[in-house]
Amino acid sequence: MSDLDFSHLSPSDLDKALNGPALQPPPGVIPNFEHPGNKNTVALVALIICLVVSSTSLVIRAYVRFWKTRQQHVGDYLLFIAYLFYVVVIVGSLRRIADATGLFVHQWEMRGKDMADYLQIIFMGMCFWVATMMLVKSSILIEWIRIFAPTNTRTFFFRCCKALLVFNILFYAAIIVALNLTCFPYQRIWDKTIPGKCIDIKVVNLVATIINFVLDLAVLVLPQKIIWNLRLSPGKKFGISAVFAVGVFACIAAACLLEAIVEWILSDDMTYHYSSVALWAIAESTCGMLVFCVPAAPKAFRNLELSRRLSAIRSWVRIPMPKMTTQSRRGEGNTWPQTGLRSLKPRTYQSIDEPSAITLRPTDQQYGIICTTDIMVTESYEHNSAQTLHHKDHSWLSGVHESP
């Protein structure tokens, strides 16, 4: 983690090193240990935004899955654990802001004795961040399988998600092990006055960050092919694709994290450049939570009596607006309730007892895309009149969607 090594110094030299600058300052620069230059304000705003966005998205997801649809799965619980680790990482950065130094402080404006606390904080932050990303990406892949392969059919998509899920867990677990085996004895990871040996893991950090970026790209691309193969209008495909393309921001954050890692590796000014690494890592994990939570957000705002609210607005602005609901009539002056697939409750009908009947077979999964098609529904009444409804471009979803 650091090229610092105070273990070979004599007692007098060690005292000078611990009370002097942790890095030789550039020519003509006088270190300011009491009030070093920093970018604490920018870092604090970024951390607060990330925390608010992630917390809000998690609350919406929890409301939909645990209270509204009651269809939570293991991915939801994994994300809650990931969120706790994520908060620990943010607290570590906030702790750096609250102390006498802060973020984006040059290493020559820190004393050698201050480096032990600094290295311990960033080491713990690394471990908790890796655990966060492992759980977040596992949750996302589990969600993709339940949405796009609800029948567990051994499709290419299903096999890719399963393979990525296994690789994701093994990869991040290996990184955690590698971080904790960096130095021997263990305390030497952050306390460079203790004699011992350390390995240079800068190359490991670089390779791990590249693989992390590739994983983000894979999670982004995987569902897009399935979405664009659905029997839906281009507009609906684009809308669904946009919801699942929030991962673009995660990929951008991962690319910026990779750039920050490279700068950190190439520079001797470790404390300054690692601040960028920390912020981009938090931004990537925030985007990962959004990828998992955003697809459930529309259900949180459904059935909010929009027609009544729009009518109230119309009364104020006095602009004619079309009604939100359309009713079909079976007799003059009489209306019959809307009978589109939106009005049906999940798992209400398993078959239709008519010639050329369509059989609806619920699966064990509580939700997911089963198929998309056009169907013709005919309803007969006692006065021998028939009403035909033609539903186009409608997805049959199981459980959390609008139709069985």
Sequence and secondary structure as in RCSB ss.txt:
>XXXX:A:sequence
MSDLDFSHLSPSDLDKALNGPALQPPPGVIPNFEHPGNKNTVALVALIICLVVSSTSLVIRAYVRFWKTRQQHVG
DYLLFIAYLFYVVVIVGSLRRIADATGLFVHQWEMRGKDMADYLQIIFMGMCFWVATMMLVKSSILIEWIRIFAP
TNTRTFFFRCCKALLVFNILFYAAIIVALNLTCFPYQRIWDKTIPGKCIDIKVVNLVATIINFVLDLAVLVLPQK
IIWNLRLSPGKKFGISAVFAVGVFACIAAACLLEAIVEWILSDDMTYHYSSVALWAIAESTCGMLVFCVPAAPKA
FRNLELSRRLSAIRSWVRIPMPKMTTQSRRGEGNTWPQTGLRSLKPRTYQSIDEPSAITLRPTDQQYGIICTTDI
MVTESYEHNSAQTLHHKDHSWLSGVHESP
>XXXX:A:secstr
      TTS HHHHHHHHHSBSS   TT    SSS    HHHHHHHHHHHHHHHHHHHHHHHIIIIIIS    HH
HHHHHHHHHHHHHHHHHHHHHHHSSS SS  GGGSBGGGHHHHHHHHHHHHHHHHHHHHHHHHHHHHHHHHHH T
T    HHHHHHHHHHHHHHHHHHHHHHHHHTSEESGGGGT TTS  EE   HHHHHHHHHHHHHHHHHHHHHHHH
HHHTSSS HHHHHHHHHHHTTHHHHHHHHHHHHHHHHHHHH S HHHHHHHHHHHHHHHHHHHHHHHHGGGHHHH
TSSS HHHHHHHHHHHHT     S   EEEETTEEE   SGGGS TTS SB  STT  B    SSSS EEEEEEE
EEEEE TTS EEEEEEEEEEEESSSSS  
